[in-house]
Amino acid sequence: MNGKSGKRTVPVSGLNSLSENDKLDFLVCIDNTLERIRYREISINEGFIELHQKLNSLN
């Protein structure tokens, strides 16, 4: 072990500040991105970049 507990924290402060419509829009984006990853239309890295860009555009 490297001395870490193995837990990872994910900042969600950006999500808490979103309106309900923006949260729904982001969930739809997650769903669509995961489907595109599943069918190998995009890589996992490209998917994370898309999600990050979408979240930044909503803030």
PDB file of N, CA, C and O in Angstrom:
ATOM      1  N   MET A   1       0.843  -1.190   0.000  1.00  0.00           N
ATOM      2  CA  MET A   1       0.000   0.000   0.000  1.00  0.00           C
ATOM      3  C   MET A   1       0.878   1.240   0.000  1.00  0.00           C
ATOM      4  O   MET A   1       2.032   1.200   0.427  1.00  0.00           O
ATOM      5  N   ASN A   2       0.332   2.313  -0.471  1.00  0.00           N
ATOM      6  CA  ASN A   2       1.086   3.544  -0.547  1.00  0.00           C
ATOM      7  C   ASN A   2       0.739   4.503   0.593  1.00  0.00           C
ATOM      8  O   ASN A   2       1.082   5.684   0.532  1.00  0.00           O
ATOM      9  N   GLY A   3       0.065   4.009   1.626  1.00  0.00           N
ATOM     10  CA  GLY A   3      -0.261   4.848   2.760  1.00  0.00           C
ATOM     11  C   GLY A   3      -1.580   5.576   2.632  1.00  0.00           C
ATOM     12  O   GLY A   3      -2.013   6.246   3.570  1.00  0.00           O
ATOM     13  N   LYS A   4      -2.222   5.454   1.489  1.00  0.00           N
ATOM     14  CA  LYS A   4      -3.513   6.112   1.291  1.00  0.00           C
ATOM     15  C   LYS A   4      -4.632   5.123   1.602  1.00  0.00           C
ATOM     16  O   LYS A   4      -4.455   3.911   1.488  1.00  0.00           O
ATOM     17  N   SER A   5      -5.759   5.646   1.986  1.00  0.00           N
ATOM     18  CA  SER A   5      -6.883   4.787   2.350  1.00  0.00           C
ATOM     19  C   SER A   5      -7.570   4.187   1.133  1.00  0.00           C
ATOM     20  O   SER A   5      -8.392   3.282   1.275  1.00  0.00           O
ATOM     21  N   GLY A   6      -7.253   4.665  -0.039  1.00  0.00           N
ATOM     22  CA  GLY A   6      -7.881   4.167  -1.246  1.00  0.00           C
ATOM     23  C   GLY A   6      -9.156   4.909  -1.599  1.00  0.00           C
ATOM     24  O   GLY A   6      -9.766   4.641  -2.634  1.00  0.00           O
ATOM     25  N   LYS A   7      -9.559   5.829  -0.758  1.00  0.00           N
ATOM     26  CA  LYS A   7     -10.764   6.605  -1.029  1.00  0.00           C
ATOM     27  C   LYS A   7     -10.409   7.793  -1.914  1.00  0.00           C
ATOM     28  O   LYS A   7      -9.346   8.397  -1.779  1.00  0.00           O
ATOM     29  N   ARG A   8     -11.301   8.103  -2.798  1.00  0.00           N
ATOM     30  CA  ARG A   8     -11.119   9.263  -3.677  1.00  0.00           C
ATOM     31  C   ARG A   8     -12.273  10.222  -3.437  1.00  0.00           C
ATOM     32  O   ARG A   8     -13.423   9.810  -3.287  1.00  0.00           O
ATOM     33  N   THR A   9     -11.956  11.471  -3.406  1.00  0.00           N
ATOM     34  CA  THR A   9     -13.012  12.458  -3.252  1.00  0.00           C
ATOM     35  C   THR A   9     -13.273  13.113  -4.594  1.00  0.00           C
ATOM     36  O   THR A   9     -12.347  13.373  -5.362  1.00  0.00           O
ATOM     37  N   VAL A  10     -14.519  13.372  -4.866  1.00  0.00           N
ATOM     38  CA  VAL A  10     -14.918  14.013  -6.108  1.00  0.00           C
ATOM     39  C   VAL A  10     -15.602  15.319  -5.746  1.00  0.00           C
ATOM     40  O   VAL A  10     -16.604  15.317  -5.031  1.00  0.00           O
ATOM     41  N   PRO A  11     -15.072  16.431  -6.230  1.00  0.00           N
ATOM     42  CA  PRO A  11     -15.722  17.704  -5.906  1.00  0.00           C
ATOM     43  C   PRO A  11     -17.079  17.797  -6.590  1.00  0.00           C
ATOM     44  O   PRO A  11     -17.185  17.631  -7.805  1.00  0.00           O
ATOM     45  N   VAL A  12     -18.099  18.059  -5.812  1.00  0.00           N
ATOM     46  CA  VAL A  12     -19.443  18.166  -6.377  1.00  0.00           C
ATOM     47  C   VAL A  12     -20.017  19.557  -6.179  1.00  0.00           C
ATOM     48  O   VAL A  12     -21.201  19.784  -6.427  1.00  0.00           O
ATOM     49  N   SER A  13     -19.190  20.483  -5.737  1.00  0.00           N
ATOM     50  CA  SER A  13     -19.695  21.837  -5.511  1.00  0.00           C
ATOM     51  C   SER A  13     -20.260  22.426  -6.796  1.00  0.00           C
ATOM     52  O   SER A  13     -21.219  23.196  -6.748  1.00  0.00           O
ATOM     53  N   GLY A  14     -19.686  22.082  -7.936  1.00  0.00           N
ATOM     54  CA  GLY A  14     -20.188  22.567  -9.210  1.00  0.00           C
ATOM     55  C   GLY A  14     -21.579  22.044  -9.503  1.00  0.00           C
ATOM     56  O   GLY A  14     -22.397  22.750 -10.092  1.00  0.00           O
ATOM     57  N   LEU A  15     -21.855  20.816  -9.099  1.00  0.00           N
ATOM     58  CA  LEU A  15     -23.174  20.247  -9.343  1.00  0.00           C
ATOM     59  C   LEU A  15     -24.229  20.854  -8.427  1.00  0.00           C
ATOM     60  O   LEU A  15     -25.376  21.035  -8.835  1.00  0.00           O
ATOM     61  N   ASN A  16     -23.850  21.167  -7.198  1.00  0.00           N
ATOM     62  CA  ASN A  16     -24.809  21.714  -6.245  1.00  0.00           C
ATOM     63  C   ASN A  16     -25.319  23.084  -6.661  1.00  0.00           C
ATOM     64  O   ASN A  16     -26.431  23.468  -6.299  1.00  0.00           O
ATOM     65  N   SER A  17     -24.524  23.815  -7.409  1.00  0.00           N
ATOM     66  CA  SER A  17     -24.918  25.172  -7.803  1.00  0.00           C
ATOM     67  C   SER A  17     -25.789  25.203  -9.058  1.00  0.00           C
ATOM     68  O   SER A  17     -26.250  26.270  -9.461  1.00  0.00           O
ATOM     69  N   LEU A  18     -26.018  24.048  -9.678  1.00  0.00           N
ATOM     70  CA  LEU A  18     -26.790  23.998 -10.914  1.00  0.00           C
ATOM     71  C   LEU A  18     -28.287  24.005 -10.641  1.00  0.00           C
ATOM     72  O   LEU A  18     -28.746  23.544  -9.596  1.00  0.00           O
ATOM     73  N   SER A  19     -29.039  24.535 -11.601  1.00  0.00           N
ATOM     74  CA  SER A  19     -30.502  24.468 -11.511  1.00  0.00           C
ATOM     75  C   SER A  19     -30.934  23.028 -11.783  1.00  0.00           C
ATOM     76  O   SER A  19     -30.147  22.209 -12.258  1.00  0.00           O
ATOM     77  N   GLU A  20     -32.174  22.739 -11.480  1.00  0.00           N
ATOM     78  CA  GLU A  20     -32.691  21.381 -11.716  1.00  0.00           C
ATOM     79  C   GLU A  20     -32.634  21.030 -13.198  1.00  0.00           C
ATOM     80  O   GLU A  20     -32.317  19.894 -13.549  1.00  0.00           O
ATOM     81  N   ASN A  21     -32.934  21.982 -14.067  1.00  0.00           N
ATOM     82  CA  ASN A  21     -32.876  21.721 -15.512  1.00  0.00           C
ATOM     83  C   ASN A  21     -31.453  21.440 -15.966  1.00  0.00           C
ATOM     84  O   ASN A  21     -31.225  20.567 -16.804  1.00  0.00           O
ATOM     85  N   ASP A  22     -30.486  22.184 -15.411  1.00  0.00           N
ATOM     86  CA  ASP A  22     -29.085  21.948 -15.773  1.00  0.00           C
ATOM     87  C   ASP A  22     -28.612  20.594 -15.262  1.00  0.00           C
ATOM     88  O   ASP A  22     -27.847  19.908 -15.938  1.00  0.00           O
ATOM     89  N   LYS A  23     -29.060  20.209 -14.078  1.00  0.00           N
ATOM     90  CA  LYS A  23     -28.696  18.884 -13.545  1.00  0.00           C
ATOM     91  C   LYS A  23     -29.244  17.789 -14.443  1.00  0.00           C
ATOM     92  O   LYS A  23     -28.555  16.812 -14.735  1.00  0.00           O
ATOM     93  N   LEU A  24     -30.483  17.955 -14.878  1.00  0.00           N
ATOM     94  CA  LEU A  24     -31.084  16.970 -15.776  1.00  0.00           C
ATOM     95  C   LEU A  24     -30.335  16.931 -17.103  1.00  0.00           C
ATOM     96  O   LEU A  24     -30.078  15.854 -17.642  1.00  0.00           O
ATOM     97  N   ASP A  25     -29.990  18.086 -17.623  1.00  0.00           N
ATOM     98  CA  ASP A  25     -29.232  18.173 -18.872  1.00  0.00           C
ATOM     99  C   ASP A  25     -27.889  17.459 -18.736  1.00  0.00           C
ATOM    100  O   ASP A  25     -27.457  16.764 -19.655  1.00  0.00           O
ATOM    101  N   PHE A  26     -27.230  17.631 -17.592  1.00  0.00           N
ATOM    102  CA  PHE A  26     -25.944  16.980 -17.372  1.00  0.00           C
ATOM    103  C   PHE A  26     -26.113  15.465 -17.256  1.00  0.00           C
ATOM    104  O   PHE A  26     -25.279  14.714 -17.762  1.00  0.00           O
ATOM    105  N   LEU A  27     -27.172  15.007 -16.602  1.00  0.00           N
ATOM    106  CA  LEU A  27     -27.426  13.568 -16.511  1.00  0.00           C
ATOM    107  C   LEU A  27     -27.672  12.955 -17.879  1.00  0.00           C
ATOM    108  O   LEU A  27     -27.213  11.847 -18.157  1.00  0.00           O
ATOM    109  N   VAL A  28     -28.390  13.664 -18.732  1.00  0.00           N
ATOM    110  CA  VAL A  28     -28.623  13.192 -20.097  1.00  0.00           C
ATOM    111  C   VAL A  28     -27.289  13.116 -20.848  1.00  0.00           C
ATOM    112  O   VAL A  28     -27.044  12.172 -21.599  1.00  0.00           O
ATOM    113  N   CYS A  29     -26.439  14.113 -20.638  1.00  0.00           N
ATOM    114  CA  CYS A  29     -25.119  14.120 -21.264  1.00  0.00           C
ATOM    115  C   CYS A  29     -24.296  12.913 -20.806  1.00  0.00           C
ATOM    116  O   CYS A  29     -23.629  12.265 -21.613  1.00  0.00           O
ATOM    117  N   ILE A  30     -24.349  12.616 -19.502  1.00  0.00           N
ATOM    118  CA  ILE A  30     -23.632  11.446 -18.968  1.00  0.00           C
ATOM    119  C   ILE A  30     -24.143  10.178 -19.640  1.00  0.00           C
ATOM    120  O   ILE A  30     -23.354   9.348 -20.090  1.00  0.00           O
ATOM    121  N   ASP A  31     -25.454  10.032 -19.705  1.00  0.00           N
ATOM    122  CA  ASP A  31     -26.054   8.843 -20.304  1.00  0.00           C
ATOM    123  C   ASP A  31     -25.635   8.684 -21.762  1.00  0.00           C
ATOM    124  O   ASP A  31     -25.246   7.597 -22.189  1.00  0.00           O
ATOM    125  N   ASN A  32     -25.717   9.771 -22.519  1.00  0.00           N
ATOM    126  CA  ASN A  32     -25.335   9.722 -23.935  1.00  0.00           C
ATOM    127  C   ASN A  32     -23.859   9.410 -24.106  1.00  0.00           C
ATOM    128  O   ASN A  32     -23.479   8.643 -24.991  1.00  0.00           O
ATOM    129  N   THR A  33     -23.029  10.003 -23.264  1.00  0.00           N
ATOM    130  CA  THR A  33     -21.583   9.775 -23.359  1.00  0.00           C
ATOM    131  C   THR A  33     -21.246   8.322 -23.034  1.00  0.00           C
ATOM    132  O   THR A  33     -20.438   7.703 -23.725  1.00  0.00           O
ATOM    133  N   LEU A  34     -21.861   7.777 -21.986  1.00  0.00           N
ATOM    134  CA  LEU A  34     -21.608   6.376 -21.634  1.00  0.00           C
ATOM    135  C   LEU A  34     -22.050   5.429 -22.743  1.00  0.00           C
ATOM    136  O   LEU A  34     -21.395   4.418 -22.999  1.00  0.00           O
ATOM    137  N   GLU A  35     -23.146   5.750 -23.392  1.00  0.00           N
ATOM    138  CA  GLU A  35     -23.601   4.923 -24.502  1.00  0.00           C
ATOM    139  C   GLU A  35     -22.608   4.978 -25.660  1.00  0.00           C
ATOM    140  O   GLU A  35     -22.321   3.958 -26.286  1.00  0.00           O
ATOM    141  N   ARG A  36     -22.086   6.165 -25.940  1.00  0.00           N
ATOM    142  CA  ARG A  36     -21.099   6.296 -27.023  1.00  0.00           C
ATOM    143  C   ARG A  36     -19.812   5.555 -26.683  1.00  0.00           C
ATOM    144  O   ARG A  36     -19.179   4.975 -27.566  1.00  0.00           O
ATOM    145  N   ILE A  37     -19.418   5.569 -25.409  1.00  0.00           N
ATOM    146  CA  ILE A  37     -18.239   4.807 -24.979  1.00  0.00           C
ATOM    147  C   ILE A  37     -18.512   3.310 -25.133  1.00  0.00           C
ATOM    148  O   ILE A  37     -17.664   2.556 -25.611  1.00  0.00           O
ATOM    149  N   ARG A  38     -19.703   2.898 -24.721  1.00  0.00           N
ATOM    150  CA  ARG A  38     -20.075   1.478 -24.786  1.00  0.00           C
ATOM    151  C   ARG A  38     -19.975   0.938 -26.208  1.00  0.00           C
ATOM    152  O   ARG A  38     -19.485  -0.169 -26.428  1.00  0.00           O
ATOM    153  N   TYR A  39     -20.440   1.723 -27.162  1.00  0.00           N
ATOM    154  CA  TYR A  39     -20.402   1.287 -28.556  1.00  0.00           C
ATOM    155  C   TYR A  39     -19.120   1.703 -29.274  1.00  0.00           C
ATOM    156  O   TYR A  39     -19.027   1.642 -30.500  1.00  0.00           O
ATOM    157  N   ARG A  40     -18.140   2.126 -28.485  1.00  0.00           N
ATOM    158  CA  ARG A  40     -16.798   2.443 -28.975  1.00  0.00           C
ATOM    159  C   ARG A  40     -16.780   3.523 -30.042  1.00  0.00           C
ATOM    160  O   ARG A  40     -15.931   3.516 -30.934  1.00  0.00           O
ATOM    161  N   GLU A  41     -17.735   4.461 -29.944  1.00  0.00           N
ATOM    162  CA  GLU A  41     -17.721   5.608 -30.847  1.00  0.00           C
ATOM    163  C   GLU A  41     -16.677   6.625 -30.385  1.00  0.00           C
ATOM    164  O   GLU A  41     -16.119   7.367 -31.193  1.00  0.00           O
ATOM    165  N   ILE A  42     -16.422   6.648 -29.068  1.00  0.00           N
ATOM    166  CA  ILE A  42     -15.392   7.522 -28.487  1.00  0.00           C
ATOM    167  C   ILE A  42     -14.658   6.734 -27.415  1.00  0.00           C
ATOM    168  O   ILE A  42     -15.166   5.733 -26.911  1.00  0.00           O
ATOM    169  N   SER A  43     -13.454   7.192 -27.068  1.00  0.00           N
ATOM    170  CA  SER A  43     -12.690   6.532 -26.019  1.00  0.00           C
ATOM    171  C   SER A  43     -13.171   7.027 -24.655  1.00  0.00           C
ATOM    172  O   SER A  43     -13.905   8.011 -24.562  1.00  0.00           O
ATOM    173  N   ILE A  44     -12.755   6.344 -23.622  1.00  0.00           N
ATOM    174  CA  ILE A  44     -13.109   6.756 -22.265  1.00  0.00           C
ATOM    175  C   ILE A  44     -12.551   8.143 -21.982  1.00  0.00           C
ATOM    176  O   ILE A  44     -13.229   8.982 -21.390  1.00  0.00           O
ATOM    177  N   ASN A  45     -11.314   8.381 -22.406  1.00  0.00           N
ATOM    178  CA  ASN A  45     -10.715   9.704 -22.189  1.00  0.00           C
ATOM    179  C   ASN A  45     -11.503  10.797 -22.890  1.00  0.00           C
ATOM    180  O   ASN A  45     -11.740  11.859 -22.314  1.00  0.00           O
ATOM    181  N   GLU A  46     -11.909  10.548 -24.122  1.00  0.00           N
ATOM    182  CA  GLU A  46     -12.717  11.532 -24.850  1.00  0.00           C
ATOM    183  C   GLU A  46     -14.050  11.769 -24.141  1.00  0.00           C
ATOM    184  O   GLU A  46     -14.551  12.892 -24.100  1.00  0.00           O
ATOM    185  N   GLY A  47     -14.610  10.708 -23.589  1.00  0.00           N
ATOM    186  CA  GLY A  47     -15.861  10.837 -22.855  1.00  0.00           C
ATOM    187  C   GLY A  47     -15.728  11.717 -21.625  1.00  0.00           C
ATOM    188  O   GLY A  47     -16.584  12.560 -21.357  1.00  0.00           O
ATOM    189  N   PHE A  48     -14.646  11.516 -20.878  1.00  0.00           N
ATOM    190  CA  PHE A  48     -14.424  12.352 -19.697  1.00  0.00           C
ATOM    191  C   PHE A  48     -14.197  13.807 -20.077  1.00  0.00           C
ATOM    192  O   PHE A  48     -14.643  14.716 -19.376  1.00  0.00           O
ATOM    193  N   ILE A  49     -13.510  14.021 -21.177  1.00  0.00           N
ATOM    194  CA  ILE A  49     -13.291  15.397 -21.639  1.00  0.00           C
ATOM    195  C   ILE A  49     -14.626  16.042 -21.998  1.00  0.00           C
ATOM    196  O   ILE A  49     -14.871  17.195 -21.644  1.00  0.00           O
ATOM    197  N   GLU A  50     -15.492  15.310 -22.698  1.00  0.00           N
ATOM    198  CA  GLU A  50     -16.809  15.843 -23.046  1.00  0.00           C
ATOM    199  C   GLU A  50     -17.620  16.193 -21.803  1.00  0.00           C
ATOM    200  O   GLU A  50     -18.252  17.247 -21.740  1.00  0.00           O
ATOM    201  N   LEU A  51     -17.598  15.293 -20.809  1.00  0.00           N
ATOM    202  CA  LEU A  51     -18.358  15.542 -19.581  1.00  0.00           C
ATOM    203  C   LEU A  51     -17.816  16.755 -18.841  1.00  0.00           C
ATOM    204  O   LEU A  51     -18.579  17.565 -18.315  1.00  0.00           O
ATOM    205  N   HIS A  52     -16.508  16.872 -18.804  1.00  0.00           N
ATOM    206  CA  HIS A  52     -15.884  18.020 -18.141  1.00  0.00           C
ATOM    207  C   HIS A  52     -16.264  19.320 -18.851  1.00  0.00           C
ATOM    208  O   HIS A  52     -16.590  20.315 -18.204  1.00  0.00           O
ATOM    209  N   GLN A  53     -16.221  19.304 -20.166  1.00  0.00           N
ATOM    210  CA  GLN A  53     -16.577  20.497 -20.931  1.00  0.00           C
ATOM    211  C   GLN A  53     -18.051  20.854 -20.734  1.00  0.00           C
ATOM    212  O   GLN A  53     -18.403  22.028 -20.625  1.00  0.00           O
ATOM    213  N   LYS A  54     -18.910  19.831 -20.690  1.00  0.00           N
ATOM    214  CA  LYS A  54     -20.337  20.092 -20.489  1.00  0.00           C
ATOM    215  C   LYS A  54     -20.579  20.710 -19.122  1.00  0.00           C
ATOM    216  O   LYS A  54     -21.334  21.675 -19.006  1.00  0.00           O
ATOM    217  N   LEU A  55     -19.952  20.170 -18.091  1.00  0.00           N
ATOM    218  CA  LEU A  55     -20.127  20.700 -16.744  1.00  0.00           C
ATOM    219  C   LEU A  55     -19.621  22.137 -16.663  1.00  0.00           C
ATOM    220  O   LEU A  55     -20.253  22.988 -16.037  1.00  0.00           O
ATOM    221  N   ASN A  56     -18.485  22.406 -17.293  1.00  0.00           N
ATOM    222  CA  ASN A  56     -17.958  23.775 -17.290  1.00  0.00           C
ATOM    223  C   ASN A  56     -18.881  24.731 -18.022  1.00  0.00           C
ATOM    224  O   ASN A  56     -19.001  25.893 -17.634  1.00  0.00           O
ATOM    225  N   SER A  57     -19.534  24.263 -19.072  1.00  0.00           N
ATOM    226  CA  SER A  57     -20.432  25.139 -19.817  1.00  0.00           C
ATOM    227  C   SER A  57     -21.692  25.462 -19.024  1.00  0.00           C
ATOM    228  O   SER A  57     -22.325  26.491 -19.261  1.00  0.00           O
ATOM    229  N   LEU A  58     -22.059  24.598 -18.092  1.00  0.00           N
ATOM    230  CA  LEU A  58     -23.255  24.828 -17.286  1.00  0.00           C
ATOM    231  C   LEU A  58     -22.988  25.746 -16.112  1.00  0.00           C
ATOM    232  O   LEU A  58     -23.914  26.370 -15.594  1.00  0.00           O
ATOM    233  N   ASN A  59     -21.750  25.841 -15.686  1.00  0.00           N
ATOM    234  CA  ASN A  59     -21.419  26.677 -14.520  1.00  0.00           C
ATOM    235  C   ASN A  59     -21.280  28.124 -14.894  1.00  0.00           C
ATOM    236  O   ASN A  59     -21.004  28.960 -14.035  1.00  0.00           O
TER     237      ASN A  59
END
